[in-house]
Amino acid sequence: MIALISVMFLGIALGYALRRHAWTLALPRTISAVIFVLLFLMGFSIGANKGLLGQLASLGGQAFVISMAGTLGSIFCAWGLWRWWRREK
């Protein structure tokens, strides 16, 4: 875990130091492409795993409920924080 956090802070430091270079403008497109490749590979590995694919119906329902609860909770908290912030001013 310390290694992951260290790599993240190293990236932040490098990003701050190199923020004025022109090649950093291409980073958002590059990051999007890498995310698409990672999502494809994750889907490929799920499709290749017979045990997981057989349980996808039950796991999919649970994942849907958990993701919806997380999303709705985030929306509710953001809405409440926004109302509190606007009332303070």
Secondary structure by P-SEA (a helix, b strand, c coil): caaaaaaaaaaaaaaaaacccccccaaaaaaaaaaaaaaaaaaaaaaacaaaaaaaaaaaaaaaaaaaaaaaaaaaaaaaaaaaaaaac
